[in-house]
Amino acid sequence: MGFVKVVKNKAYFKMYQVKFWRRDIICQIAYACTEGDMIVCAAYANELPKYGVKIGLTNYAATYCTGLLLASGFLTNLTWIRSIKVRWK
């Protein structure tokens, strides 16, 4: 089991995590709070069969696809949050 964490800056403002398990790959965007780390968005490699990737869910290419899935989900959440803020102004 491997674990890779990329930190954006020294203050741990944002963390981009990729966790490699034997059967699954997990990608997360998190930030640190005093209560604990808050997960903004997460994507799992076992969601890839919905998009046509049926085999090889734990290789390097699947990690790349899971990262793209994470980015897509994050941008969807971001536009949804921005639309709510516009309605309240």
Contacts in CASP RR format, 6 or more apart in sequence:
PFRMAT RR
TARGET T0000
AUTHOR 0000-0000-0000
METHOD contacts of the structure
MODEL  1
MGFVKVVKNKAYFKMYQVKFWRRDIICQIAYACTEGDMIVCAAYANELPK
YGVKIGLTNYAATYCTGLLLASGFLTNLTWIRSIKVRWK
1 20 0 8 1.000
1 21 0 8 1.000
1 22 0 8 1.000
2 19 0 8 1.000
2 20 0 8 1.000
3 17 0 8 1.000
3 19 0 8 1.000
3 20 0 8 1.000
4 17 0 8 1.000
4 18 0 8 1.000
4 19 0 8 1.000
4 20 0 8 1.000
5 15 0 8 1.000
5 16 0 8 1.000
5 17 0 8 1.000
5 18 0 8 1.000
6 15 0 8 1.000
6 16 0 8 1.000
6 17 0 8 1.000
6 18 0 8 1.000
7 14 0 8 1.000
7 15 0 8 1.000
7 16 0 8 1.000
8 14 0 8 1.000
8 15 0 8 1.000
8 16 0 8 1.000
12 32 0 8 1.000
13 31 0 8 1.000
13 32 0 8 1.000
14 29 0 8 1.000
14 30 0 8 1.000
14 31 0 8 1.000
15 28 0 8 1.000
15 29 0 8 1.000
15 30 0 8 1.000
15 31 0 8 1.000
15 32 0 8 1.000
15 37 0 8 1.000
16 27 0 8 1.000
16 28 0 8 1.000
16 29 0 8 1.000
17 26 0 8 1.000
17 27 0 8 1.000
17 28 0 8 1.000
17 29 0 8 1.000
17 30 0 8 1.000
18 25 0 8 1.000
18 26 0 8 1.000
18 27 0 8 1.000
18 63 0 8 1.000
18 66 0 8 1.000
18 67 0 8 1.000
19 25 0 8 1.000
19 26 0 8 1.000
19 27 0 8 1.000
19 28 0 8 1.000
20 58 0 8 1.000
20 63 0 8 1.000
21 58 0 8 1.000
22 58 0 8 1.000
23 58 0 8 1.000
24 44 0 8 1.000
24 45 0 8 1.000
24 46 0 8 1.000
24 57 0 8 1.000
24 58 0 8 1.000
25 44 0 8 1.000
25 45 0 8 1.000
25 57 0 8 1.000
25 58 0 8 1.000
25 62 0 8 1.000
25 63 0 8 1.000
25 66 0 8 1.000
26 42 0 8 1.000
26 43 0 8 1.000
26 44 0 8 1.000
26 45 0 8 1.000
26 66 0 8 1.000
27 42 0 8 1.000
27 43 0 8 1.000
27 44 0 8 1.000
27 63 0 8 1.000
27 66 0 8 1.000
27 67 0 8 1.000
27 69 0 8 1.000
27 70 0 8 1.000
28 39 0 8 1.000
28 40 0 8 1.000
28 41 0 8 1.000
28 42 0 8 1.000
28 43 0 8 1.000
28 70 0 8 1.000
29 39 0 8 1.000
29 40 0 8 1.000
29 41 0 8 1.000
29 42 0 8 1.000
29 70 0 8 1.000
29 74 0 8 1.000
30 37 0 8 1.000
30 38 0 8 1.000
30 39 0 8 1.000
30 40 0 8 1.000
31 37 0 8 1.000
31 38 0 8 1.000
31 40 0 8 1.000
32 38 0 8 1.000
40 74 0 8 1.000
40 77 0 8 1.000
41 70 0 8 1.000
41 73 0 8 1.000
41 74 0 8 1.000
41 77 0 8 1.000
42 70 0 8 1.000
43 66 0 8 1.000
43 67 0 8 1.000
43 69 0 8 1.000
43 70 0 8 1.000
43 73 0 8 1.000
44 66 0 8 1.000
45 57 0 8 1.000
45 58 0 8 1.000
45 62 0 8 1.000
45 63 0 8 1.000
45 65 0 8 1.000
45 66 0 8 1.000
46 57 0 8 1.000
47 66 0 8 1.000
47 69 0 8 1.000
48 57 0 8 1.000
48 62 0 8 1.000
48 65 0 8 1.000
48 66 0 8 1.000
48 69 0 8 1.000
49 57 0 8 1.000
51 65 0 8 1.000
51 69 0 8 1.000
53 62 0 8 1.000
53 65 0 8 1.000
56 62 0 8 1.000
END
